[in-house]
Amino acid sequence: MLDNKVIGDVLDQALSTGGDFAEIFLEDTRNNSITMIGGIVERTISGREYGLGLRIFNGLNSVYAYTNDTSRENLLSVAKKAAMAIKGTKMDLVLNFQKQEITNAHPIVKIPKDISQKEKVAIMKRAHEVANNYSEEISQVVVNYLDNEQKVLIANSDGKIVEDTRIRTRLPIQAIASKGTEKQSGFHGPGALKGFELYDEINIEDYAKDAAQIATTMINAEACPSGKMPVIIDNAFGGVIFHEACGHGLEATSVAKKTSVFSDKIGEQVASELVTAVDDGTMPNEWGSLNIDDEGNPTKRNVLIENGVLKGYMIDSLNGKRMGMEATGSCRRQNYRFAPTSRMTNTYIDNGSSTPEEIIANTEYALYAKNMGGGSVNPATGEFNFAVNEGYIVKNGKIDRPVRSATLIGRGIDVLKKIDMVGNNLKQAPGMCGSVSGAVPTNVGQPMIRVSEITVGGRKGE
């Protein structure tokens, strides 16, 4: 993607004023999206992102610059300007690039760019038809098709040079039910680090039907009771609470600055002994997986919490230097315009020993949050507020009735300590995670869990 001589000259220029490390991230990404509303293709967008990011370390500080002009003259100019932010003495740089060969743990069978638009639209129509015909109360169905192919080259002044290709595809489906002036929506968005073969491996009709079922059930549900109560949170996207309220606090981005509730707590009990939490970027073809992170390091299975005890963090190289700890293959960015930092990949609470049926049967009264929605989190404190997209009341060990307009309010670290049952039905769900280095694909996940008490916001008391 770029000549080694040019790379060496740019890195040498970047360190010309005394920096102690320099790194190049070059990407060439092609994105495609199709939007279908009401069974009709409303728009198609194809685009290309091409450019280079240059990062320079000076001790525990860094400088970042980027450009989409990768001519030798411009790259040397960008490197010179970036280096001017550092005042020091130039060290002699002798580069002997050793290209690292990576083992591709995520094989692609059908490259999306080789698939016709007609075939992609046909998948969308299948999803639309099932969701739209589920109920007369379904008033609108929106289906989006997304795929992207990202080629990256990463090189640094330590002599590392490595290349990789990442291909992802996803099909978000939203069904909206209406009754009078009220509307409720249901959503599913299957996706993977795969090509078009994804649609041979999953039944897209099942996802579309479930999205419509959520919307239809919730439009006919009564308002949720409010107050403090036990809450059962289902698997898959239920893991969004751990991801947002705890996962971000386990990233070195906040830990190194002491702005996380988990800073300096390795070895301490931070959760129920039933809880083991993992971030694993190596899971084959999962949405958040990678062969290498955006510093060129192999991804790993990082155990964050084991039997309730804090074991580690997700660490990038710069924050690792600040913390005196090794990088964990957790450095990510949206694209070349963002300086990378520690981010999640596939982050989940691991399986426990209870079955979902046992959890329901052993619950006298609770809110059952079957499908979670979005929310807001204060990363420094872990305080969160999350919407429940699909909820039910559990009474006397049975699912009693659907309820809507529920929100879960609390602190992530408190919830971790109050988990008193963990299921054995771990499942992942894809999403996009936004942070200081942009939006990146991540999986959230967990088995069904029960929390002994969470504050539930609703519209009526009971």
DODRENTI-222394 format. One record per residue (C-alpha): residue in three letters; x, y, z. Coordinates in steps of 0.001 Angstrom, whole numbers, plus 524288, in hexadecimal, padded with zeros to 5 digits. Layout:
ALAXYZ
...
// end
This chain:
MET800008000080000
LEU80BD0808C980245
ASP81A278071E7FE9F
ASN823088034580A03
LYS82CC580DF18067E
VAL822208183B8077E
ILE81D7F812998146C
GLY82B4F81313819D7
ASP82D71821168155E
VAL8208E8258581B59
LEU8236781F0482863
ASP8311D824CD8287C
GLN82B8883255825FB
ALA8215A83056830A3
LEU82C3482DDF83A90
SER834F2838DE835C1
THR832458419E84188
GLY83414837A584C52
GLY8282082EFF84CA0
ASP82ABF821388517E
PHE820C78198A84969
ALA8193D81BA883CD2
GLU80E80813CF8365A
ILE80772813F382949
PHE7F98B80F0C8273B
LEU7F57A80E79818F5
GLU7E7DF80A3781517
ASP7DFF380833808D3
THR7D1B38058A80C2C
ARG7C600803AE80353
ASN7B876805238095E
ASN7AB50801858037B
SER79DB2803AD808E0
ILE78FD6801DD803EC
THR783B88070980ACF
MET7763E8012B80885
ILE76A24807B480E26
GLY75CCF801A680C27
GLY7626D7F77A802FE
ILE7681E801B57F9D5
VAL77698804AF7F867
GLU777AD813017FC4E
ARG7864B814E67FAD6
THR7932A80E1B7F85E
ILE7A02D813C37FC6D
SER7ADD080F277F912
GLY7B9FC815E97FDB8
ARG7C881814B87FFC3
GLU7D0D88192580B2A
TYR7DF3F819DD80824
GLY7E9B18203B81031
LEU7F4CA81F5E819CC
GLY7F5DD8227D82831
LEU8030A8258D82E69
ARG8052E8247A83D0A
ILE81161828C284476
PHE8147A825BC852B6
ASN81CD582E4385B4F
GLY81D65827C386878
LEU80F59826BF86D2B
ASN80A5C830F1863A7
SER8066182F418557F
VAL804318371884917
TYR7FAC8832E383E70
ALA7F93B8377683068
TYR7F239832068248B
THR7F0D18343B815FF
ASN7EA5082E4380A17
ASP7F59C8325480144
THR7FF888275D8020F
SER8096282CD27F87A
ARG8173682C457FDD7
GLU8189283B057FDFE
ASN80C0E83D3D8058F
LEU80EB88326E80F51
LEU81C1A8380B8125B
SER815E08457A813F3
VAL80B7D8403581D3C
ALA815C8838E582511
LYS81E3E8450782620
LYS812EB84D6782AE2
ALA80EB684336834CC
ALA81CA7841B5839B6
MET81D8F8505283C50
ALA8149484E6784809
ILE81FAF846F884E9C
LYS82C0684D748538D
GLY8377E84486855E8
THR8438883E6484FFE
LYS842A4835F3843EE
MET846A8827EB845F2
ASP84CBB8200183B0C
LEU8425F8170C83547
VAL8468980A8382EC0
LEU83AB2803D0828F5
ASN83AB97F5B1824D4
PHE82C8F7F27F82205
GLN828797E4B182537
LYS81B7C7E25281EAA
GLN812EF7DA6D827AD
GLU80AB47CFE082186
ILE7FDB87CE1682849
THR7F5307C213828FD
ASN7E79D7C57782450
ALA7DE5D7C01B82E98
HIS7D27B7C5C5827B3
PRO7D10F7BFE381A0B
ILE7C80B7C6868105F
VAL7C0777BE1A806B1
LYS7B8907C7F87FEB3
ILE7BEE17D54B7FD35
PRO7B3BF7DF537FD2A
LYS7B9267E73F7F1CD
ASP7B7827DB1E7E951
ILE7A9107DA127ECC5
SER79F487E1137E40F
GLN796847EBDB7E90D
LYS78AE97E37B7E531
GLU78F007D8957EE76
LYS790DC7E2207F9A9
VAL783907E8577F774
ALA77D547DADF7F6E8
ILE781ED7D828804DB
MET77C387E52380927
LYS76F2E7E229802BA
ARG76E517D533809D5
ALA7700B7DC24816D0
HIS766457E6B88132F
GLU75BB07DD4180EFD
VAL75C247D53E81B74
ALA75C4A7E10382490
ASN7520A7E89F81CF4
ASN748877DD2A81C61
TYR74A0C7D95782AA9
SER73EAC7E1A682F59
GLU735507EC1D82A9B
GLU73B167F4BB8352E
ILE748427F54482E3A
SER7482380297827B9
GLN755F78035A82275
VAL761E27FACB8206F
VAL76F738003F81DF7
VAL77A2D7F70B81962
ASN788497FB298177E
TYR792D67F345810BC
LEU7A0FD7F68181448
ASP7AE117F10981031
ASN7BBF67F613810A7
GLU7C9927F18C80D11
GLN7D4E57F7D18143C
LYS7E3057F5A481042
VAL7ED1C7FA8681A02
LEU7FBC77FBD981AB4
ILE8023F7FEB5827B7
ALA810B2801E2828FB
ASN818A9807B183405
SER8265080BE5837D8
ASP828AA7FF0B83F00
GLY829377F8B283190
LYS81BA67F2DA83195
ILE814207F26F824DA
VAL807937EAB482361
GLU7FBC07EA9D81A64
ASP7EDFC7E55E81BFA
THR7E0B67E55781559
ARG7D3F87E61181D0D
ILE7C6B67E363816F6
ARG7B9D97E54C81E22
THR7AB957E4A081A7A
ARG79F267E7B98220D
LEU790617E8C382005
PRO789797F19E829EF
ILE77AA87EF9D82A05
GLN771207F8D0830BF
ALA7628A7F62683194
ILE75941800A583672
ALA74BB07FDC483BD4
SER7413E8084D83D0C
LYS73492809978447D
GLY72E1B816D6843D8
THR738A6820D2846C6
GLU741918172084D9B
LYS74D0F810268477B
GLN7561F8056084C27
SER761AB7FF9284511
GLY768FD7F2BD844B2
PHE776C47F10383FBC
HIS780977E6A283BF2
GLY78D597E8C9834CF
PRO794A47DC20831F3
GLY7A29B7DE4282D8B
ALA7AFF17D7B482D52
LEU7BE047D8A4828F6
LYS7B99D7D10181D17
GLY7B6137D2C880EFF
PHE7A90C7D03C80869
GLU7A97B7C22380D41
LEU7A3917C788819CD
TYR7963B7C6C581349
ASP7982F7B85C81021
GLU79AFB7B5AF81E72
ILE78FF77BD068252E
ASN781547BD51822F8
ILE77EC37CBA48205E
GLU7701B7C93D8213B
ASP771877C58E82F90
TYR777F67D29D832A9
ALA76D987DA1D82B0E
LYS7627D7D2D1831A9
ASP768367D53583F14
ALA769CF7E3CB83C6F
ALA75B717E48C83888
GLN757587DC5F84442
ILE75E377E5AB84DA4
ALA7578B7F189847AC
THR74A1E7EB1584791
THR74B327E5F28556E
MET74FAE7F2F785AE2
ILE745257FAFA8540A
ASN73B1B7F2C485B67
ALA742597F2638686C
GLU73EDA7F9F8874AE
ALA74815803B387B0F
CYS752E67FE0988366
PRO7526D7FF698922C
SER75D28807B589834
GLY765A4806008A42F
LYS770C27FD718A8FB
MET76F137EF2D8A55C
PRO776427E31A8A080
VAL779067E385891F1
ILE77B987D80E888DA
ILE783657DC4587CF1
ASP7837D7D31C87154
ASN78F3C7CEDC8696C
ALA795447D4E985D20
PHE792C77E3AE85CC8
GLY78FD47E35186B4E
GLY79E9C7E42C86C73
VAL79DF37F26786857
ILE79CED7F65C876AA
PHE7A9CC7EFB887A0A
HIS7AFE87F52F86D9E
GLU7AC11803338705A
ALA7ABB38042C87F19
CYS7B7887FB89881FE
GLY7BEDA7F88687567
HIS7C2D18068C872A1
GLY7C7B48079888086
LEU7D0BE7FC1187DE5
GLU7D72C8029087227
ALA7E49F80841874C9
THR7DFC7814DD86E88
SER7D91D8180787B70
VAL7E0A780F0E884B7
ALA7EDD081585881CA
LYS7E820822EA88500
LYS7E22981E05891CD
THR7D4B78220088CFE
SER7CF3F8143688DF7
VAL7C8D480DE2899C8
PHE7D15A802098968E
SER7DE7E8092C8972E
ASP7E87E802A38A032
LYS7DF2F7F7908A3C8
ILE7E59C7EBB689D98
GLY7E43A7E0628A707
GLU7D8707E6478ADD0
GLN7CAB07E0A78AE1E
VAL7C2F07E9BD8A539
ALA7B79B7E0CE8A19A
SER7AFCF7D5478A63A
GLU7B7DC7C8C68A685
LEU7AE917C3AF89C1D
VAL7B3ED7CD8B8924F
THR7BEF47CB00888C4
ALA7C0657D55587E36
VAL7C8B37D46A871F9
ASP7CCB17DCA986656
ASP7D0A37D3AF85B39
GLY7D4B67D8ED84DFD
THR7D8AA7CB8384909
MET7CB077C56A847EF
PRO7C9EB7C03F839FB
ASN7C2567C96283105
GLU7BB587D07D83C03
TRP7B72C7DE8083940
GLY7C12D7E49084281
SER7CC7F7DB6E83F41
LEU7D95B7DED4838AC
ASN7E5CA7D7A0834E9
ILE7EDB87E331839A9
ASP7EA057EFA9840AB
ASP7ECBC7FD2683B23
GLU7FA947FD2484087
GLY7FD6C7F08283952
ASN7FD1E7E7F18457B
PRO7F5FA7DAD98454D
THR7E8FD7DB3B84C57
LYS7E75E7D309858A3
ARG7DD8A7CD01861C2
ASN7DE9C7D62C86D5C
VAL7D8457D1E187A10
LEU7D3D57DE5F880A8
ILE7CC9A7D8EC88C6E
GLU7CD9F7CAE88915D
ASN7C4267C5DC89B9D
GLY7C1B97D3EF89F73
VAL7D01C7D7B18A0D5
LEU7D5D67E238897F8
LYS7E0A37DBD488FFD
GLY7E4577E5A888583
TYR7E1427F09987C33
MET7E0A07F2F086D8B
ILE7ED557FA0786A94
ASP7F3698013D85F14
SER80201803F185E50
LEU801F68124E86259
ASN7F9438106586E28
GLY800C2803F887111
LYS80D0280C5A87272
ARG805BA8155487BB5
MET80130809BA883CD
GLY80DA1801AC8830C
MET8060D7F68487CBA
GLU806BD7EF2A86FDD
ALA7FD697F1DE8649F
THR7F29F7E7BE86328
GLY7EF5E7E8B48549E
SER7E4417F222857CF
CYS7E7E27FE5D85024
ARG7DD99802DF84653
ARG7D8F180E7983E5F
GLN7CDC18119883519
ASN7D6DB81544829F9
TYR7E3B081C0F826EB
ARG7DE5E8293782B6B
PHE7DDCB824858398E
ALA7E93182217842AB
PRO7E75C8145C8482D
THR7E563810A185653
SER7E0CD8051185E71
ARG7D3668002085A60
MET7CADE7F41E85BCF
THR7C94C7E95E85191
ASN7BFEA7DE6F855B6
THR7BD0D7E12F863FE
TYR7B45B7D84086BD6
ILE7B0BB7D226878CA
ASP7B4127C3B7877CA
ASN7AAEE7B83B879F3
GLY7A65E7B4608876D
SER79FB87A7E888BEE
SER7913A7AB6188C6C
THR787BB7A8EF8815D
PRO77ED27B41A87D19
GLU773397ABF588190
GLU7792A7AABB88F22
ILE77B4E7B95889017
ILE76D267BC5C88C9D
ALA767C27B18789549
ASN76FB97B6358A10E
THR76AF47C4368A010
GLU75F287C8788A7E9
TYR75E057D5F58A1D5
ALA766957DD5389825
LEU7676E7E4FE88BAE
TYR76C277DC5888095
ALA773C07E4BB876E9
LYS773697DBF086AF2
ASN778E57E5F086172
MET780F07F1C28653B
GLY781A97FEBC85E1C
GLY78AC980A4685EAC
GLY78E0C812EB86A25
SER797AE81C3A8703A
VAL7A354819B28791D
ASN7ACC6821ED88105
PRO7B99481A9F87E8C
ALA7C02C8205E88A9D
THR7B5DB81B5189413
GLY7AF478106988C5A
GLU7A1E88169988EAD
PHE798918125D883FA
ASN78ADA8140A87ED4
PHE78677809CB874EB
ALA779AC807B086DC4
VAL773587FA4D86D7E
ASN76E337F7C685FC7
GLU766C57EB8D86392
GLY762D47E8F78719C
TYR75A4F7DFCC87986
ILE7564C7DE55887B0
VAL759F77D17B88E17
LYS750F87CCE68990F
ASN751C87C0788A0F6
GLY75BE37BA5E89826
LYS754B87BCF788B69
ILE754A27C77D880F0
ASP748147CECE8840E
ARG745E97D9EE87A5F
PRO74D087E33F87136
VAL750557F112875C6
ARG755FA7FCAA86E87
SER75CDA809978711A
ALA7661C8039687B08
THR7739B8091487DD8
LEU77E8C8038B88638
ILE785D480D4288EBA
GLY791F080A92896E6
ARG7A0BC8093A897A6
GLY7A7E87FEA989047
ILE7B08D7FA9689B98
ASP7A4917F9428A473
VAL79D997F0CF89A7D
LEU7A97B7E7E28995A
LYS7A9137E54D8A802
LYS79A6A7E29C8A805
ILE79A5D7D81B89D82
ASP795257CC2B8A4B3
MET7925C7C2CB89968
VAL799AB7C0D488C86
GLY794267B8A188184
ASN79ABB7AF0487856
ASN795A57B4AA86B86
LEU7A06D7BE30867A5
LYS79D877C55385AF3
GLN7A3F27D0B1853CE
ALA79DA57DC5484CFC
PRO7A41D7E66084412
GLY7A4297F50C845B8
MET7AC288014C8436B
CYS7B3A88071684ECF
GLY7B7208157D84F11
SER7C26181B3A856D2
VAL7CDF38246185563
SER7D37881CAE849D9
GLY7C6A281C9784272
ALA7BC7E811F683FFE
VAL7C140803E583F12
PRO7BA097F6ED83D4E
THR7B8997EFB784A32
ASN7B0F97E41D84F37
VAL7AA157E47385C3E
GLY7A5C57D7F7862B1
GLN7A1D97D04986E8F
PRO7993C7C50D872C3
MET78C957C842879DE
ILE78FD07CE688870C
ARG787DD7D25E892E8
VAL78B187DE8E89AAE
SER785797DEB28A862
GLU781D57ED168A79F
ILE781FE7F81789D9C
THR77A51804B589D6F
VAL7701680376892CB
GLY76A2380F9488CD8
GLY75C6680DAA887CE
ARG74F65814B388692
LYS747E280F37891F5
GLY749BF809D089F9A
GLU745FB7FC498A3DD
// end
